Amino acid sequence: MENKYDFFDYLESNSRPTQCSRIIDYLNEFGSITQLEALRDLGIMRLASRISELNKTYNIKTDFEYGTNRFGDKVKWARYSFNKEDK
């Protein structure tokens, strides 16, 4: 019996943007992204892992920002963006 559905047609018809492609789109639109923005806006839990994957193709820089949390503790977080020469 022949299969009615071609597997690759199925994949194409049900394809969604990957986490990496969502990050690239976000960087193009907003210029930079933090872990909190990735979680809140894109639903991505492990931004640093995706950035590591993207750095194989893109030159993404990491800048560290400092602030104070709601308990008064000093905290540091990463903000990722494209290097200027890559844009």
Contacts in CASP RR format, 6 or more apart in sequence:
PFRMAT RR
TARGET T0000
AUTHOR 0000-0000-0000
METHOD contacts of the structure
MODEL  1
MENKYDFFDYLESNSRPTQCSRIIDYLNEFGSITQLEALRDLGIMRLASR
ISELNKTYNIKTDFEYGTNRFGDKVKWARYSFNKEDK
17 25 0 8 1.000
19 42 0 8 1.000
19 44 0 8 1.000
19 50 0 8 1.000
20 50 0 8 1.000
20 53 0 8 1.000
20 54 0 8 1.000
22 42 0 8 1.000
22 44 0 8 1.000
23 33 0 8 1.000
23 38 0 8 1.000
23 42 0 8 1.000
23 44 0 8 1.000
23 47 0 8 1.000
23 50 0 8 1.000
23 51 0 8 1.000
23 54 0 8 1.000
24 54 0 8 1.000
24 58 0 8 1.000
26 33 0 8 1.000
26 37 0 8 1.000
26 38 0 8 1.000
26 41 0 8 1.000
26 42 0 8 1.000
27 33 0 8 1.000
27 60 0 8 1.000
27 80 0 8 1.000
27 81 0 8 1.000
27 82 0 8 1.000
30 37 0 8 1.000
31 81 0 8 1.000
31 82 0 8 1.000
32 79 0 8 1.000
32 80 0 8 1.000
32 81 0 8 1.000
33 47 0 8 1.000
33 79 0 8 1.000
33 80 0 8 1.000
33 81 0 8 1.000
34 47 0 8 1.000
34 65 0 8 1.000
34 77 0 8 1.000
34 78 0 8 1.000
34 79 0 8 1.000
34 80 0 8 1.000
35 47 0 8 1.000
35 48 0 8 1.000
35 77 0 8 1.000
35 78 0 8 1.000
36 77 0 8 1.000
38 44 0 8 1.000
38 47 0 8 1.000
38 50 0 8 1.000
39 45 0 8 1.000
39 47 0 8 1.000
44 50 0 8 1.000
47 80 0 8 1.000
48 78 0 8 1.000
51 60 0 8 1.000
51 62 0 8 1.000
51 80 0 8 1.000
54 60 0 8 1.000
58 82 0 8 1.000
58 86 0 8 1.000
59 82 0 8 1.000
59 83 0 8 1.000
59 85 0 8 1.000
59 86 0 8 1.000
60 80 0 8 1.000
60 81 0 8 1.000
60 82 0 8 1.000
60 83 0 8 1.000
61 80 0 8 1.000
61 81 0 8 1.000
61 82 0 8 1.000
61 83 0 8 1.000
62 78 0 8 1.000
62 79 0 8 1.000
62 80 0 8 1.000
63 78 0 8 1.000
63 79 0 8 1.000
63 80 0 8 1.000
63 81 0 8 1.000
64 76 0 8 1.000
64 77 0 8 1.000
64 78 0 8 1.000
64 79 0 8 1.000
65 76 0 8 1.000
65 77 0 8 1.000
65 78 0 8 1.000
65 79 0 8 1.000
66 74 0 8 1.000
66 75 0 8 1.000
66 76 0 8 1.000
67 74 0 8 1.000
67 75 0 8 1.000
67 76 0 8 1.000
68 74 0 8 1.000
68 75 0 8 1.000
69 75 0 8 1.000
END
